[in-house]
Amino acid sequence: MMGDQVFLSLNDERSEFYRWSGDHLAQVAIERKGEGSPLGAIYLGRVLRIEPSLNAAFVEIGLDRPGLLPIKKQGAQPSEGDAVIVQVRREGREEKGVRLSASLRTLVDTTALAKGKQAPALLVPAPALWQSALEKLAPEQIESITCDRRVDVAPITDWCRRHRPGMEGKVAFLAERDWVPSRADINDAVAEALEETVLLPGGGQLLIEPVRTLTAIDVNSASATAEKGIERTALAVNLAAAREIPRQLALRNLGGIIVIDFIDLENRNKREQVLSTLREAVGIDPAIEWVGNMSRLGLVELLRRRTGPTLQEMWQARHG
């Protein structure tokens, strides 16, 4: 089976990452210059205050809002005004700052970098967009990594050799006009992913409605045929939905609480079959952290980790 194709378009204005899997667009990441994620960056921060009720400290690292650093109950405790070396582990959202950790994931000698610096100071910048994206993929999963500029091939190959052995021989230059799928194909796939309605194979559809506090997904039979009986039709649509929903969540980069309203099934075994299919399908997306049980009414909750802006936000910024 052919692996996934990665397409990279990197320039001074923005970075774009597209992953094509089979005949579907599977992942999109777009970042304009100066608007990158701080995830993974290491800072020399200054403790502003300790919050005992949260068992955490608020740390100034030079961003718009202080970061939150959980404090271990045992061991040395930071005090207000202390300088601490921390790494961003989770992005800020809404009115909350980033989540920090004093346990660093790096091979760099950060103590040496911090010497002589005053907090707040950036010690190690966050990974580039393409680095963060490739880091989450297995080398055997990738068939090719195509760059639209020759100048990018060498540094990406070198990075893969050090961080993702097995990918380095898959990096090559190909002018964007010769991409297959083409840029037009990618744009069409993104346009489809921005629609609220997703048509399912064999009939049926998903209605995906992100709101401020959660994302609601309604499954309905739409044009699915009922020749084999209503219950069998409902089961077929639900199974197709269970297989498609994780792909849609990953492509649209929707995080937080997801509530899926499957078509009602009176038979408990069939409800379990749908739930089992969903739990198997979420394996494609490591950002999905939890899948709940199905209620009698066909409702299932799942939790997907927030990982940067949604596809809609990235695409709007690209054309902004």
N, C-alpha and C positions, 0 to 999 in steps of 0.2 A: 504494500500500500504506500502510495506517495506521501511524503511528509509535507509539512506546512511550508508555505513560501512567505518570506518576510521581505517587505519593500521599505527602504529608508530614503527619505528626502530631507537632507540636512543643508541648511544655508544660514546666512547671517540674520535672517528675519525670524525663522521658526524651524522647529524640528518636527518631522512627521514619521510615524511608525505605523505600518499596516501589516497585519498577518492574515493570510488567505489560507483557509483549511478546506481541502476538497474543492467544492464549488461554492463555498460560502466565505464571506468576510467574517473573521472570528474576533479580531481585536483592532482597536484604533487608539493611538495616543498622539496627541498634538500639543505642542508647547511653543508659545511665542517667546522670543528672546526677552529675558528679564522677568519672566513670569513662571519660572520653573518651580517645582515642588521642593521644599526643604527636607523631604524624607531621606534619612540616611546621613544628613550633614552633621558634623561634629563641631560643637561650640565650646568656648570657654565662657561660662555663664556666671551670673552673680545672683545669689539667693536674695530675693526681695522680702519674702516673709514665709513663715512656716504656718501651715493650716492644720492643726491637730485633728479637726473633725474629718478631714479628708486623708489624714496620714500622708501628707504630701507637702511639697514646697513649690512656691511660684518662683520661677527663675527667669531673669532677664537675659535674653540671648541676642537682642538686636532686631527682633521681628516686631510686627505691629502690636502683638500682645505677648505677655510672658508665657512661658511654657510651664506645664505641670509635671513635676518630678515626684513620682511615688517614693516614699521613704521606707526603707526596711525597718522593721521593729527592733532588730538586733544589729549590733555593730555601731560604728561611728555615725553620729548624727550631724548633719549640717546645721549651721547657725545662720541667722540673718546677716548678710554682708559677705558671706564666704564665697570664694571663687570655686566653681565646680566644672569639671569637664563632662559634658553630656552629649548624647546623640538623639536626634529626632527619630522617634519610632512610629508616630502616627501624626498625620496632618491635622491642622486645626480645621474646625468647621463651625459655621454659624457664628456664635459669639464666644466660642471656646478656642483657646490657644493650642499649640501643638503638645503632644504627649512626649515626654523625654525619658531617657534611661541613662543611668550612670554605668551600665554594663555596655561596653563598646564592642561593636562588630567591625573591627578594622585590624590591619596589619601594620598601620602607621604608628610611630612613636609619638603619641599625642602629647605626652608630658614635655618632650623636647620642643614640640611646636608651640606649646603654651608658655614656655619660658620667656620672660621679659614682656609678655603681652598683658594688657589690662582688659578686664571683662567689661562689656561683652565683646567677644571677638570670634570670628569664624576661623576654625582651625583646618577642617577638611570639608570641602564643598560637597554638596549632594551629587550623586551620580547623574550623568546625563540621561535624558529621556530614553534613548535607545539602550543604554546600559541597564537601566532598571527593568526595561521590558525583556531584554534577552536573558537577564539573570534568572527570571522566573520560568524559563523554558528549558526543557531537557534537550541536549544536543541531538539525540536520536529522533526527536520530534520534528526537527527542522531539516527540510530538503535544501533550501537555498536562502541566502541573505543578499538581496540585490540593492546596490547603492546607485543613486542617480548622478553621483560625482566620483570621478576617479580618485580624487584626493582623499576620500573617506575610506577607501578600501584598506590601506595599510594600517591606520590606527585601529580600525574595527577588528581587523584580523589579529593584530597584536593583542588587543584586549581579550578577544575570544581565546587566544592561546593561553593567556594567564588565568582567565576567570571561567571560561566555558570550553575546556579542551574537547575537541571533537567538532566544534563549530568553525574553527579557523579556516578549514579548507572549503567552506561553503560560501565565503564572502566574495562577491564579484561585482564589477561595474556593468551597468546596462543603462543606456540613455532612457529617460522616462518615456519617450515616444515609442520605445520598443517593448515596454512592459506588457506581460501577459499574466494575469488580467491587466487591461489598460487602465489608465487614470480615469477614463470615463466609466469603466466597469466599477471601479472602486467608489467613485462619486455616486453612482446609481445605487450601490449597495448601502452606502451611508444614508442616502435619502430614504431608502426603505426602512432602515433602522431608526429613523427619526419619526416614522409614522406611529400612531397609537395602535393601529390594527395590524396584526400579523396573521397571514393566511397559513393554515396548517395543511400538510399533505393529506389528500383523501377527503378534504372538507373540514369544516370547523375553523375557528379563529380565536386569537388571543386579543384582548383589549388591555393594553398596558397604560396605566395612569399613575405617573409619579406625582405625589403631593408633598407638602413640606415635611410631614412626619413619617410617611411610609410610602410604599409603592403597592398599588392594588392591581392584580391581574385577574381578569374575568375570562373564563373559558366557556365558549358556547359552540353549539353544533353548526350554526350558520347553514351552509349548503350541504352538509354531510347527509348522505342518503340514509333512509331508515328502512331500506328493503329487508335487512336482517333483524329488524326489531329495534325499538327505541333504546333498550338497555344495552344491546351490543353496539349500537351506534355511539352512545354516550361513552362506553368504555373505550372504543377505538379513538375517539376524539381526545379523551382524557389522557390516554397513553401517548398520543402524538404530542399533546401539550406538555406532558411531563418530560419528554425528550427534548423539546424545543426551548422551554423556559430558561434552563441554565445558560444556553448559548446566547439567548437574548439579553439576559442580565449581564453577562460578561461583555458582550459587544456594546451595550448601551452604558456600561459601567455604573449600574444602579446599585447603591449600597443602602445599608440600614435594614429595617424590617420590611419584608416582602410578604404580602398576604395573597394567596392564590385561591380563587373561588372556582373549583372544578365543578363540572356538571354532576348533579346529584346521582348517586348510585345506591340503590337499596341493598344490594348484595355486599356484605361485609368483605368477602374474599376478593371481590373486584376492587373495592376501595383499597385493600391492602396491596393489590397488584399495581395499582396506579402509584401508590406511595413508594413501593419498592422500586418502580421504574424511575421515579423522580430522584430517589436517593442514589441510584446507580448513575444517573445522568449528571448529577452535580459534581461527580468526580473530575469532570473536565475543568472545573473552576475552583482553585484552591482558596479563593476569596470567600466562598460560601462556607460559613463556620458551623451552621446548625440547621437541621430540618426537623420540624415538629411532626406530630401525628395528625391524621386527618379526622376532622369532626364528622358527625353524622350528616351534616349539611354540605360536606365536601370542601371545607376550609382547611388550608394548610399554611402555616407560618414558616418562614425560613429567615435566616439572618446572613446577610452578606457584608463583609468588611468594606468600609468606604476606602477607596483607593484613588483619590484625586477627583478631578472634575468629571462630570458625566459626558457622554458623547455629545449630547446637545450643547452643553456649555463649551466644549472644545471646538465644535464645529462653528458655533456662533463667533467665538474668539478668532478663529481662522479667517472668517470673512468680515470681521469687524474692522 
